Amino acid sequence: MDCWPELEWASWAATADTLHMWTQMVGKTRLALTPLQNHWWNVPLYVSAHGLTTSAMPWRGDVLEVEFCFGRNVLELRMGSGAQASLELRPRTVADFWAEYKKALAGLGVDATIWPMPVEVAAPIRFDLDTQHAAYDPDAVARFHQVLMRIDPLFKRFATGFQGKISPVHFFWGSFDLAVTRFSGRECPGPPRPDKMQQEAYSHEVSSAGWWPGNGGYGASAFYSYAVPVPDGLASKPVHPGAWDPALGEFILKYDDARTSLSPEDAVMSFLETTYAAAADAAAWDRQALERPIAEAPCR
């Protein structure tokens, strides 16, 4: 498989929409079993060698880890005590997957209260009623994982250039994207956010970057970078590669543009660095106090 494979949204949108619902079930398990951390950092998933994982979650003196293993097309549930369960990843309805997932949790003795309504999607359908989403293309999912494995280390290397408060690199199952966020240290001004999720996520001023596969109506895989609040003059700041998208109110670099460049790694790192600098300068962050040199790239 190519190091940076093609991932045309239209070719796997149905699979991605189904997988999105499955990741929400697993992510909501983490939400149910872990205490709230700042900015909801207790709920995302993480890129692993096999796919996406919750990491270990506490459960009554034991721990539970749930992992999508895309190479073998299974969802594995593993207890620290050794008990295990698994679900096959194949074409099947969300409702069918939900029923089996709940049964697997119960079989391991885990009683997690999970709200069955998807979040951050248009026209959500309860998991137990969703017979609309039922696609699963293992080749497309393998390419998706391959892309995540290429991007995750770049985001982590980018994170080394900041000594202020910074998020882990994590996969948000609500928005279905990989992201990393830097904080200026200042509280976010302005009126209260419209919901509890955003109030917690954007309590402080941020510059955030990430990658999404094309969901949410955008229709193409892309890297993004935005600031909250949006400082005056941000749209006119020079970045390279990529450009300001006025409809979205953020900087965008199409995945295909990065993938087909002479060095995808250099293109992505330059996008991350220049868009952060644009936001930090426009908002007058104390860059000297917050930054340090980015770590050298490890051997590839």
C-alpha positions in Angstrom: 0.0 0.0 0.0 1.2 3.5 -0.8 2.6 5.5 2.1 0.0 8.2 1.4 -2.9 6.4 -0.3 -5.8 7.9 -2.1 -8.8 8.4 0.0 -11.5 9.9 -2.2 -14.5 10.7 0.0 -17.2 9.7 -2.5 -15.7 6.2 -2.9 -16.1 5.3 0.7 -18.6 7.8 2.2 -21.1 5.1 3.0 -18.5 3.1 4.8 -17.2 6.1 6.7 -20.7 7.1 7.8 -21.3 3.6 9.2 -17.8 3.5 10.9 -18.5 6.9 12.3 -21.6 5.5 14.2 -19.6 2.5 15.4 -16.8 4.8 16.8 -19.5 6.9 18.6 -20.7 3.8 20.4 -17.1 3.0 21.6 -16.4 6.7 22.3 -19.6 7.0 24.4 -18.3 4.0 26.4 -15.2 6.0 27.3 -17.4 9.0 28.1 -19.4 6.8 30.5 -16.5 5.1 32.3 -14.0 8.0 32.7 -14.1 11.2 34.8 -14.4 14.5 32.9 -11.1 16.1 32.0 -10.6 19.6 30.8 -11.9 20.2 27.3 -13.4 16.7 27.1 -9.9 15.1 26.8 -11.2 12.0 28.5 -13.5 11.0 25.6 -11.4 10.8 22.3 -9.9 7.7 20.7 -6.2 7.3 19.8 -4.5 6.0 16.7 -2.9 2.6 17.3 -0.9 0.1 15.3 -4.2 -1.8 14.7 -6.6 1.0 14.3 -8.3 3.2 16.9 -8.3 2.5 20.7 -9.9 3.9 23.8 -6.8 3.1 25.9 -7.5 1.5 29.3 -10.7 2.6 31.1 -11.4 1.8 34.7 -14.2 -0.6 35.7 -14.7 -1.8 39.3 -11.1 -2.7 40.1 -10.3 -3.8 36.6 -9.8 -2.0 33.2 -11.4 -2.3 29.9 -9.9 -1.4 26.5 -11.9 -1.3 23.3 -9.9 -1.3 20.0 -10.9 -1.2 16.3 -8.5 -3.6 14.7 -8.8 -2.7 11.0 -6.3 -5.1 9.7 -8.3 -8.1 11.0 -11.6 -6.3 10.7 -12.7 -6.9 14.3 -13.6 -4.8 17.3 -11.8 -6.2 20.4 -12.9 -5.6 24.0 -10.2 -6.6 26.5 -10.3 -6.6 30.2 -7.1 -6.3 32.3 -8.1 -9.6 34.0 -7.9 -11.4 30.7 -11.6 -11.7 29.7 -12.2 -10.8 26.0 -14.9 -10.3 23.5 -14.9 -9.3 19.8 -17.3 -8.1 17.1 -16.8 -8.7 13.4 -16.4 -5.5 11.3 -18.4 -6.3 8.1 -21.4 -4.9 6.2 -24.1 -4.7 8.8 -26.6 -2.2 10.1 -25.8 0.1 13.0 -28.7 -1.3 14.9 -27.3 -4.9 14.5 -23.8 -3.7 15.6 -25.3 -1.8 18.6 -27.1 -4.9 19.8 -24.0 -7.1 19.6 -21.8 -4.4 21.2 -24.2 -4.1 24.2 -24.2 -7.9 24.5 -20.4 -8.0 24.5 -20.1 -5.4 27.2 -22.7 -7.2 29.3 -20.8 -10.5 28.8 -17.7 -8.8 30.3 -19.7 -7.6 33.2 -19.4 -3.9 32.1 -22.6 -1.9 32.8 -21.9 1.4 30.9 -24.8 3.8 30.5 -24.6 4.9 26.9 -27.0 7.5 25.3 -27.9 5.8 22.0 -28.3 9.1 20.0 -25.4 10.1 17.8 -24.0 13.5 18.2 -22.5 16.2 15.9 -24.1 14.8 12.8 -27.0 16.0 10.6 -30.3 14.1 11.0 -29.1 11.7 13.7 -30.7 8.2 14.0 -30.7 6.3 17.3 -28.3 3.4 17.2 -31.0 0.9 17.9 -33.2 2.2 15.1 -30.5 2.8 12.5 -30.9 0.4 9.6 -29.8 3.0 7.1 -26.0 2.9 7.7 -24.8 -0.6 6.9 -21.7 -0.3 4.5 -18.3 -1.6 5.3 -15.4 -1.7 2.7 -12.4 -3.2 4.4 -10.0 -1.9 1.7 -11.2 1.7 2.2 -10.9 1.4 6.0 -7.4 0.0 5.6 -6.5 3.1 3.6 -8.1 5.3 6.2 -6.0 3.7 8.9 -2.9 4.1 6.8 -3.6 7.8 6.5 -4.1 8.1 10.3 -0.8 6.3 10.8 1.0 8.8 8.6 -0.6 11.9 10.1 -0.5 11.0 13.8 3.3 11.1 14.1 3.4 14.4 12.3 0.9 16.0 14.6 2.9 14.6 17.6 6.2 16.1 16.2 4.4 19.4 15.6 3.3 19.3 19.3 6.9 19.2 20.5 7.4 22.8 19.4 5.1 24.1 22.1 5.7 24.3 25.9 2.5 25.9 26.8 -0.7 24.0 27.4 -1.4 21.6 24.6 -3.8 18.7 24.0 -2.8 15.2 23.2 -3.2 14.2 19.5 -6.5 12.4 19.6 -9.4 11.3 17.4 -12.7 12.9 18.2 -15.5 10.4 17.4 -18.2 13.2 17.4 -16.6 15.2 14.6 -14.7 12.1 13.2 -11.4 13.9 13.0 -7.8 13.8 14.3 -6.8 16.9 16.1 -4.2 18.7 18.3 -4.8 22.0 20.0 -2.6 24.7 21.5 -3.6 27.2 24.1 -2.4 30.8 24.7 -3.2 30.6 28.4 -5.8 33.3 28.2 -9.5 32.8 28.9 -11.7 33.0 25.8 -13.6 36.3 25.6 -17.1 36.8 24.4 -20.6 35.6 25.2 -21.2 32.0 26.5 -21.0 29.2 24.0 -24.3 27.7 22.8 -23.9 24.3 24.5 -22.0 22.6 27.3 -19.7 20.8 24.9 -18.4 24.0 23.3 -18.3 25.9 26.7 -15.9 23.2 27.9 -13.9 22.9 24.7 -13.4 26.6 24.1 -13.2 28.0 27.6 -9.7 29.3 26.7 -8.2 30.8 23.6 -6.9 28.2 21.1 -5.2 27.5 17.9 -6.3 24.1 16.7 -5.3 21.9 13.7 -6.5 18.6 12.5 -7.5 16.3 9.6 -10.9 15.0 8.6 -11.6 12.4 5.9 -14.4 14.5 4.2 -17.4 14.1 6.4 -19.6 16.9 7.7 -20.6 18.1 4.3 -17.1 19.2 3.2 -16.9 16.3 0.7 -13.1 16.0 0.6 -10.3 14.8 2.8 -8.4 17.8 4.2 -6.2 19.3 6.9 -7.6 22.3 8.7 -6.4 25.0 11.1 -8.6 27.5 13.0 -8.5 29.8 16.0 -11.1 30.5 18.7 -11.8 33.4 18.9 -11.0 34.3 15.4 -8.5 37.2 15.6 -8.8 40.2 13.3 -6.7 39.9 10.2 -6.3 36.1 10.4 -7.7 35.5 6.9 -5.1 37.7 5.3 -2.1 36.1 7.0 0.2 34.2 4.6 0.4 30.4 4.9 2.0 27.7 2.8 0.7 25.4 1.5 -3.0 25.8 1.8 -5.3 28.8 1.9 -8.1 30.5 3.9 -11.6 29.1 3.3 -14.0 32.0 3.9 -17.0 29.7 4.0 -15.5 27.6 6.8 -13.6 30.5 8.5 -10.4 28.5 8.7 -7.3 27.5 6.8 -7.5 24.4 4.6 -5.0 22.1 2.9 -6.6 19.4 0.7 -5.2 16.0 1.5 -4.7 15.2 -2.2 -2.6 18.4 -2.6 -0.4 17.3 0.3 -0.3 13.6 -0.8 0.8 14.4 -4.3 3.5 17.0 -3.3 7.2 16.2 -3.5 7.2 15.6 0.3 3.8 15.1 2.0 5.4 15.2 5.4 7.1 18.6 4.7 3.9 20.0 3.2 1.8 19.0 6.3 4.4 20.3 8.7 4.6 23.6 6.9 0.9 24.0 6.9 0.7 23.3 10.7 3.6 25.7 11.5 2.5 28.6 9.3 -1.2 28.5 10.2 -0.3 28.4 13.9 2.1 31.3 13.4 -0.7 33.2 11.6 -3.1 32.7 14.4 -0.6 33.4 17.2 0.6 36.6 15.6 -2.9 37.8 14.8 -4.0 37.2 18.4 -0.7 38.6 19.9 0.2 35.4 21.7 3.4 35.5 23.8 5.2 33.2 21.4 8.6 33.6 23.0 7.3 32.2 26.3 5.1 29.5 24.7 7.3 28.0 22.0 10.5 25.8 21.7 12.2 24.2 18.7 10.3 21.3 17.1 12.0 18.0 17.6 13.9 16.5 14.7 12.1 14.0 12.5 12.8 10.4 13.5 14.2 8.0 11.0 11.6 7.1 8.3 
